[in-house]
Amino acid sequence: MTRSKKSGSAKPRVAHGGGQLPAHVHHIFHNQDDSYRIEIHDPRSRRSRWGFYPSLNCANEAEFDAQMEILLAARIPFMVGHMIPGPSDQAFFWLQDKGRPIDYLEIFCGGKSAWGVREIIGEAKEWQGAKLTDLLIPPIDLFDPANRPSPIIVPPPPEPVSPAPPQPAAPHSEVPPAAPEPIVDAPTTPVAEPIPPPEPPAGAPRVAEEPFVAVSPAPTLAGPSFRRTPDSRISVKHRR
């Protein structure tokens, strides 16, 4: 591969063409089931009745990686993205994720029936002119089974082992009844019986019991006072 040098560094090459586009990767679809579909625009292939280009189907990521290796080795250009990332961006990130040198072909459209192919090498931002025959090699038949990767079967991930369910409790009839707890009475303190008074000795004189004297309440400070006169009449004298 011949490259001119400027300021001691090699520049990647670019070539322009017109008319019909050469074979290139037009779209890359990543489906929800982790399969891939690579749409190839090849002027030698016919479109479907709905206008779709033929596609290379990959059942899983391992087959997609093998197909990308074939496309890069055959120097098939990848279409540049415009407003959204395109196959060229996907090829760049695929090589970056694999830890591979960035080196592939990118195809872009520059106007009506005008297009160009350039080398994407590292982070280069300048290109030097070249001929299309220096960049493009006769394309291989990508749909030939000999040029397709062998089907790769990826084993499914192991299923998580769930813990054993708890054993059901035995029916009530099979469970023996629990022994009743013994009832222990709380200790009680005996109540002492009243001791009767001692009996006087025989022959001792008995002491007469004193009569009960009722105590009348004291007169109030306010109000009349009562005084008994000799003629047994009651006179009332008010206090001042």
Residue frames relative to the residue before (quaternion, step in Angstrom):
aa qw qx qy qz dx dy dz
M 1.0000 0.0000 0.0000 0.0000 0.00 0.00 0.00
T 0.2027 -0.8006 0.5580 0.0817 3.59 -0.67 1.16
R 0.0367 0.7836 -0.6174 0.0581 3.52 -0.85 1.02
S 0.4062 -0.6888 0.5401 0.2623 3.55 -1.06 0.76
K 0.3022 -0.7505 0.5632 0.1679 3.53 -1.18 0.56
K 0.0074 -0.7703 0.6373 -0.0203 3.52 -1.08 0.81
S 0.8307 0.0099 -0.0737 0.5517 3.52 -0.74 1.16
G 0.6936 -0.5164 0.2720 0.4222 3.56 1.08 0.76
S 0.6975 0.4075 -0.2803 0.5185 3.66 1.21 0.19
A 0.4364 -0.6942 0.5115 0.2569 3.58 -1.04 0.84
K 0.2735 -0.7515 0.5813 0.1504 3.54 -1.09 0.77
P 0.4625 -0.6430 0.5178 0.3232 3.58 -1.08 0.61
R 0.4595 -0.7076 0.4816 0.2371 3.56 -1.23 0.48
V 0.1152 -0.7575 0.6393 0.0658 3.53 -1.34 0.48
A 0.0539 -0.7810 0.6221 0.0069 3.56 -1.08 0.78
H 0.2622 -0.7702 0.5680 0.1241 3.58 -1.08 0.80
G 0.0528 -0.7892 0.6118 0.0101 3.51 -1.17 0.68
G 0.2393 -0.7566 0.5896 0.1502 3.54 -1.34 -0.06
G 0.7011 0.4483 -0.3382 0.4395 3.51 -1.27 0.36
Q 0.8355 -0.1816 0.1489 0.4967 3.54 -1.07 -0.80
L 0.4648 -0.6860 0.4890 0.2724 3.55 -0.97 0.88
P 0.4566 -0.6583 0.5080 0.3165 3.60 -1.05 0.61
A 0.6868 -0.4474 0.3542 0.4501 3.57 -1.29 0.13
H 0.1590 0.7806 -0.5866 0.1458 3.57 -0.88 0.96
V 0.5383 -0.5726 0.4995 0.3644 3.54 -1.34 0.22
H 0.2204 -0.8226 0.5172 0.0857 3.55 -0.49 1.25
H 0.7911 -0.0394 0.0562 0.6078 3.62 1.00 -0.81
I 0.1187 -0.7355 0.6595 0.0998 3.53 -1.33 0.47
F 0.0992 -0.8035 0.5869 0.0056 3.54 -0.65 1.18
H 0.1595 -0.7486 0.6384 0.0813 3.55 -1.00 0.93
N 0.2480 -0.8132 0.5144 0.1122 3.55 -0.36 1.27
Q 0.6673 -0.5306 0.3577 0.3810 3.54 -1.30 0.35
D 0.6857 0.4586 -0.2903 0.4851 3.62 1.13 -0.51
D 0.5600 -0.6389 0.3543 0.3908 3.61 1.31 0.46
S 0.4871 0.5986 -0.4761 0.4217 3.58 1.16 0.53
Y 0.2955 -0.7512 0.5704 0.1520 3.57 -1.30 0.38
R 0.1006 -0.7554 0.6434 0.0725 3.51 -1.30 0.55
I 0.1281 -0.7939 0.5940 0.0228 3.56 -0.64 1.22
E 0.2077 -0.7964 0.5608 0.0905 3.56 -0.47 1.24
I 0.1673 -0.8017 0.5729 0.0312 3.54 -0.70 1.20
H 0.1917 -0.7446 0.6292 0.1140 3.56 -0.88 1.00
D 0.1143 0.7848 -0.5899 0.1518 3.55 -0.33 1.33
P 0.4019 -0.7359 0.4791 0.2596 3.64 -0.57 1.05
R 0.6228 0.5402 -0.3535 0.4419 3.59 1.17 -0.34
S 0.6757 0.4565 -0.2879 0.5022 3.60 1.24 -0.31
R 0.4021 -0.7050 0.5354 0.2337 3.54 -1.15 0.65
R 0.4657 -0.6563 0.5124 0.2998 3.52 -1.13 0.69
S 0.5729 -0.5631 0.4593 0.3791 3.51 -1.33 0.31
R 0.6951 -0.4721 0.3343 0.4268 3.58 -1.27 0.14
W 0.6807 0.4430 -0.2854 0.5088 3.60 1.25 -0.34
G 0.6038 -0.6116 0.3399 0.3819 3.59 1.24 0.17
F 0.4941 0.6578 -0.4422 0.3573 3.59 1.23 0.22
Y 0.4570 -0.6536 0.5320 0.2845 3.52 -1.24 0.62
P 0.5674 -0.5711 0.4403 0.3975 3.62 -1.12 0.41
S 0.2221 -0.7922 0.5634 0.0747 3.53 -1.14 0.72
L 0.3462 -0.6723 0.6150 0.2235 3.49 -1.34 0.50
N 0.1830 -0.8097 0.5533 0.0696 3.58 -0.55 1.17
C 0.0978 -0.7743 0.6249 0.0215 3.53 -1.00 0.95
A 0.4144 -0.7562 0.4536 0.2252 3.55 -0.66 1.13
N 0.8103 0.0370 0.0130 0.5848 3.60 1.07 -0.59
E 0.7231 -0.4459 0.3042 0.4310 3.55 -1.29 0.04
A 0.6131 0.5524 -0.3612 0.4342 3.60 1.05 -0.66
E 0.6620 0.4750 -0.3083 0.4910 3.62 0.97 -0.79
F 0.6235 0.5330 -0.3488 0.4533 3.61 1.03 -0.69
D 0.6386 0.5167 -0.3307 0.4646 3.61 0.98 -0.80
A 0.6614 0.4989 -0.3119 0.4650 3.59 0.95 -0.83
Q 0.6547 0.5009 -0.3159 0.4697 3.60 1.02 -0.74
M 0.6216 0.5274 -0.3432 0.4666 3.60 1.02 -0.67
E 0.6116 0.5412 -0.3513 0.4579 3.59 1.02 -0.69
I 0.6601 0.4997 -0.3080 0.4687 3.61 0.97 -0.84
L 0.6693 0.5045 -0.3100 0.4488 3.60 0.89 -0.88
L 0.6759 0.4833 -0.3001 0.4685 3.60 0.94 -0.81
A 0.6575 0.5049 -0.3175 0.4603 3.58 1.00 -0.78
A 0.6911 0.4583 -0.2735 0.4874 3.61 1.10 -0.67
R 0.3857 -0.7482 0.4577 0.2862 3.62 1.31 0.02
I 0.2366 0.7542 -0.5611 0.2456 3.56 0.90 1.00
P 0.3892 -0.7310 0.4942 0.2644 3.66 -0.66 0.96
F 0.2926 -0.7194 0.6061 0.1718 3.54 -1.28 0.59
M 0.4805 -0.6910 0.4647 0.2751 3.56 -0.85 1.03
V 0.4479 -0.6868 0.5072 0.2656 3.56 -1.00 0.89
G 0.4108 -0.6769 0.5446 0.2764 3.56 -1.19 0.53
H 0.3204 -0.7412 0.5574 0.1929 3.56 -1.16 0.55
M 0.8202 0.0922 -0.0327 0.5636 3.59 0.07 -1.24
I 0.7597 0.2177 -0.1306 0.5986 3.60 1.21 -0.47
P 0.6280 -0.5260 0.3864 0.4238 3.62 -1.17 0.39
G 0.1962 -0.7918 0.5721 0.0856 3.54 -1.01 0.87
P 0.7716 -0.3381 0.2408 0.4820 3.60 -1.25 -0.18
S 0.6103 0.5494 -0.3699 0.4347 3.62 1.04 -0.65
D 0.6551 0.4912 -0.3161 0.4792 3.60 0.98 -0.77
Q 0.6494 0.5140 -0.3243 0.4571 3.57 1.01 -0.74
A 0.6313 0.5104 -0.3362 0.4774 3.59 1.05 -0.69
F 0.6256 0.5414 -0.3356 0.4504 3.59 1.01 -0.80
F 0.7214 0.4315 -0.2601 0.4752 3.59 0.77 -0.99
W 0.5956 0.5538 -0.3748 0.4450 3.60 1.10 -0.57
L 0.6673 0.4771 -0.3001 0.4869 3.60 0.91 -0.86
Q 0.6430 0.5276 -0.3232 0.4514 3.58 1.00 -0.78
D 0.6700 0.4947 -0.3005 0.4648 3.58 0.93 -0.85
K 0.6897 0.4636 -0.2786 0.4814 3.59 1.08 -0.68
G 0.4550 -0.6940 0.4479 0.3327 3.58 1.24 -0.15
R 0.4508 0.6890 -0.4416 0.3564 3.56 1.19 0.56
P 0.5816 -0.5560 0.4382 0.4007 3.63 -1.17 0.38
I 0.4371 -0.6766 0.5273 0.2705 3.57 -1.03 0.78
D 0.3241 0.7143 -0.5499 0.2871 3.56 -0.39 1.28
Y 0.3748 0.6847 -0.5492 0.2987 3.58 -0.34 1.29
L 0.5036 -0.6363 0.4935 0.3131 3.58 -1.35 0.09
E 0.1501 -0.7662 0.6222 0.0574 3.51 -1.14 0.85
I 0.1738 -0.7705 0.6058 0.0956 3.57 -0.99 0.86
F 0.0201 -0.7955 0.6049 -0.0295 3.58 -0.99 0.85
C 0.3677 -0.7104 0.5587 0.2190 3.53 -1.24 0.53
G 0.1689 -0.8242 0.5376 0.0570 3.57 -0.84 0.98
G 0.7940 -0.1211 0.0846 0.5897 3.58 1.20 0.18
K 0.7416 -0.3795 0.2862 0.4734 3.56 -1.29 -0.22
S 0.8459 -0.0502 -0.0271 0.5303 3.54 -0.68 1.21
A 0.6044 0.5088 -0.3813 0.4800 3.58 1.10 0.59
W 0.0983 0.7885 -0.5984 0.1027 3.54 -0.91 0.88
G 0.1561 -0.7873 0.5897 0.0897 3.55 -1.25 0.17
V 0.2299 -0.7356 0.6232 0.1328 3.52 -1.31 0.47
R 0.0300 0.8027 -0.5938 0.0468 3.57 -0.89 0.92
E 0.4926 -0.6396 0.5104 0.2961 3.49 -1.28 0.48
I 0.1856 -0.7346 0.6434 0.1093 3.53 -1.07 0.87
I 0.1053 0.7856 -0.5923 0.1444 3.54 -0.39 1.30
G 0.8342 -0.0698 0.0044 0.5469 3.54 -0.49 1.20
E 0.7184 -0.3905 0.3365 0.4671 3.55 -0.97 -0.95
A 0.2429 0.8052 -0.5127 0.1725 3.62 1.14 0.54
K 0.1678 -0.7949 0.5800 0.0594 3.56 -1.04 0.89
E 0.7108 0.3580 -0.2460 0.5533 3.61 1.25 0.02
W 0.1294 -0.7910 0.5969 0.0364 3.55 -1.09 0.86
Q 0.2842 -0.7211 0.6020 0.1922 3.51 -1.30 0.40
G 0.5686 -0.6356 0.4114 0.3217 3.56 -1.09 0.77
A 0.0344 0.7751 -0.6290 0.0492 3.53 -1.21 0.71
K 0.5495 -0.5868 0.4700 0.3644 3.58 -1.30 -0.03
L 0.6050 -0.5704 0.4114 0.3734 3.53 -1.20 0.58
T 0.6414 0.5351 -0.3324 0.4380 3.56 1.03 -0.73
D 0.6212 0.5302 -0.3537 0.4560 3.59 1.22 -0.35
L 0.7287 0.4133 -0.2323 0.4942 3.57 1.18 -0.53
L 0.7652 0.3377 -0.1825 0.5168 3.56 0.85 -0.99
I 0.1781 -0.7507 0.6276 0.1039 3.53 -1.02 0.86
P 0.6538 -0.4924 0.3562 0.4507 3.62 -1.12 0.39
P 0.3888 -0.7516 0.4750 0.2415 3.60 -0.58 1.08
I 0.4067 -0.6798 0.5545 0.2549 3.52 -1.17 0.61
D 0.5375 -0.5851 0.4844 0.3662 3.54 -1.29 0.27
L 0.2681 -0.8143 0.4959 0.1380 3.55 -0.19 1.28
F 0.6852 0.4802 -0.2839 0.4683 3.59 1.19 -0.44
D 0.4521 0.6496 -0.4685 0.3925 3.58 1.27 0.16
P 0.5082 -0.6644 0.4395 0.3272 3.64 -0.74 0.93
A 0.6129 0.5570 -0.3619 0.4279 3.57 1.13 -0.55
N 0.7202 0.4036 -0.2387 0.5112 3.58 1.21 -0.47
R 0.5790 0.5654 -0.3778 0.4498 3.57 1.26 0.24
P 0.5051 -0.6365 0.4708 0.3437 3.60 -1.04 0.58
S 0.5557 -0.5959 0.4595 0.3536 3.53 -1.16 0.59
P 0.5639 -0.5949 0.4318 0.3764 3.60 -1.03 0.68
I 0.1636 -0.7765 0.6057 0.0589 3.52 -0.93 0.97
I 0.1925 -0.7827 0.5863 0.0808 3.53 -0.67 1.15
V 0.1888 -0.7791 0.5925 0.0795 3.52 -0.64 1.16
P 0.3924 -0.7227 0.5011 0.2696 3.63 -0.63 1.01
P 0.5101 -0.6437 0.4617 0.3352 3.58 -1.00 0.72
P 0.5759 -0.5813 0.4301 0.3814 3.59 -1.11 0.52
P 0.5647 -0.6058 0.4251 0.3653 3.59 -1.06 0.65
E 0.4795 -0.6668 0.4924 0.2881 3.51 -1.05 0.78
P 0.4989 -0.6546 0.4616 0.3310 3.60 -0.93 0.76
V 0.4081 -0.7009 0.5359 0.2346 3.53 -1.05 0.86
S 0.2580 -0.7747 0.5615 0.1340 3.52 -0.64 1.14
P 0.5334 -0.6297 0.4454 0.3473 3.63 -1.01 0.67
A 0.5944 -0.5809 0.4223 0.3618 3.53 -1.20 0.63
P 0.4937 -0.6609 0.4636 0.3233 3.58 -0.93 0.81
P 0.5616 -0.6009 0.4319 0.3701 3.62 -1.07 0.56
Q 0.5236 -0.6387 0.4686 0.3136 3.54 -1.12 0.75
P 0.4788 -0.6730 0.4672 0.3154 3.61 -0.91 0.82
A 0.5488 -0.6201 0.4538 0.3291 3.54 -1.12 0.64
A 0.5618 -0.6102 0.4395 0.3450 3.57 -1.11 0.66
P 0.5806 -0.5805 0.4202 0.3865 3.64 -1.07 0.60
H 0.6566 -0.5400 0.3650 0.3794 3.52 -1.24 0.54
S 0.6476 0.5338 -0.3285 0.4333 3.59 1.05 -0.76
E 0.7002 0.4645 -0.2801 0.4643 3.61 1.08 -0.58
V 0.6077 0.5430 -0.3665 0.4490 3.59 1.17 -0.26
P 0.3678 -0.7332 0.5102 0.2587 3.66 -0.58 1.01
P 0.5149 -0.6467 0.4521 0.3350 3.58 -1.02 0.73
A 0.5123 -0.6495 0.4755 0.2996 3.50 -1.07 0.74
A 0.5238 -0.6382 0.4641 0.3210 3.57 -1.05 0.80
P 0.4680 -0.6815 0.4692 0.3105 3.61 -0.90 0.85
E 0.4817 -0.6623 0.4940 0.2922 3.51 -1.04 0.75
P 0.4849 -0.6678 0.4660 0.3189 3.65 -0.91 0.83
I 0.3768 -0.7168 0.5494 0.2058 3.51 -1.13 0.86
V 0.1084 -0.7963 0.5946 0.0247 3.57 -0.58 1.13
D 0.3503 -0.7404 0.5374 0.2009 3.56 -0.72 1.13
A 0.4788 -0.6592 0.5001 0.2935 3.48 -1.06 0.77
P 0.5188 -0.6421 0.4467 0.3450 3.63 -0.93 0.76
T 0.1972 -0.7823 0.5847 0.0852 3.55 -1.01 0.92
T 0.3935 -0.7037 0.5436 0.2333 3.58 -1.14 0.66
P 0.4011 -0.7236 0.4912 0.2725 3.64 -0.61 1.00
V 0.4034 -0.7048 0.5384 0.2252 3.54 -1.13 0.80
A 0.3928 -0.7332 0.5057 0.2288 3.54 -0.74 1.05
E 0.4017 -0.7091 0.5275 0.2398 3.59 -0.95 0.92
P 0.5508 -0.6197 0.4314 0.3557 3.63 -1.05 0.68
I 0.3604 -0.7259 0.5471 0.2094 3.55 -0.98 0.89
P 0.3843 -0.7279 0.5110 0.2476 3.61 -0.67 1.05
P 0.5755 -0.5898 0.4256 0.3740 3.60 -1.14 0.52
P 0.5564 -0.6251 0.4138 0.3585 3.56 -1.01 0.66
E 0.4920 -0.6502 0.5027 0.2873 3.56 -1.16 0.75
P 0.4818 -0.6473 0.4932 0.3251 3.61 -1.01 0.76
P 0.5766 -0.5907 0.4165 0.3810 3.57 -1.09 0.54
A 0.6226 -0.5650 0.3960 0.3692 3.49 -1.22 0.58
G 0.7906 0.2932 -0.2414 0.4803 3.56 -1.00 0.86
A 0.5545 0.6002 -0.4152 0.3998 3.64 1.15 -0.14
P 0.4887 -0.6693 0.4628 0.3147 3.61 -0.92 0.85
R 0.4322 -0.6925 0.5209 0.2495 3.53 -1.03 0.79
V 0.3765 -0.7159 0.5480 0.2131 3.55 -1.01 0.81
A 0.4306 -0.7070 0.4950 0.2640 3.54 -0.81 1.04
E 0.4431 -0.6960 0.5029 0.2576 3.50 -0.95 0.86
E 0.4694 -0.6759 0.4914 0.2851 3.57 -0.98 0.84
P 0.4680 -0.6807 0.4756 0.3026 3.56 -0.98 0.85
F 0.5143 -0.6343 0.4898 0.3052 3.52 -1.19 0.61
V 0.1581 -0.7891 0.5904 0.0614 3.57 -0.76 1.11
A 0.3082 -0.7529 0.5525 0.1812 3.55 -0.75 1.08
V 0.2736 -0.7577 0.5779 0.1304 3.53 -0.98 0.90
S 0.2804 -0.7655 0.5563 0.1611 3.57 -0.67 1.14
P 0.5464 -0.6265 0.4321 0.3496 3.60 -1.02 0.64
A 0.5480 -0.6167 0.4585 0.3304 3.52 -1.17 0.64
P 0.5285 -0.6307 0.4449 0.3534 3.62 -1.04 0.68
T 0.5450 -0.6235 0.4614 0.3182 3.52 -1.18 0.66
L 0.6144 -0.5683 0.4018 0.3717 3.55 -1.24 0.45
A 0.7532 0.3093 -0.1841 0.5506 3.55 0.98 -0.81
G 0.6500 0.5181 -0.3760 0.4096 3.53 -1.05 0.61
P 0.6583 -0.5336 0.3532 0.3965 3.57 -1.22 0.18
S 0.2824 -0.7208 0.6020 0.1956 3.56 -1.24 0.47
F 0.3256 -0.7596 0.5405 0.1576 3.54 -1.09 0.82
R 0.0084 0.7802 -0.6246 0.0334 3.56 -0.97 0.88
R 0.3368 -0.7422 0.5475 0.1895 3.61 -0.99 1.00
T 0.2868 -0.7606 0.5658 0.1382 3.57 -0.89 1.05
P 0.6698 -0.5037 0.3402 0.4267 3.62 -1.18 0.30
D 0.7144 0.4248 -0.2829 0.4788 3.60 1.01 -0.61
S 0.5462 -0.6710 0.3651 0.3438 3.51 1.23 0.63
R 0.5177 0.5914 -0.4636 0.4092 3.58 1.10 0.50
I 0.3932 -0.7200 0.5307 0.2128 3.52 -1.10 0.68
S 0.1209 -0.7775 0.6143 0.0602 3.48 -0.81 1.03
V 0.2873 -0.7551 0.5727 0.1390 3.51 -1.05 0.71
K 0.0228 -0.7940 0.6069 -0.0259 3.49 -0.80 1.05
H 0.2800 -0.7739 0.5509 0.1390 3.49 -0.68 1.12
R 0.3890 -0.6991 0.5533 0.2321 3.46 -1.13 0.80
R 0.2773 -0.7459 0.5830 0.1638 3.47 -1.12 0.77
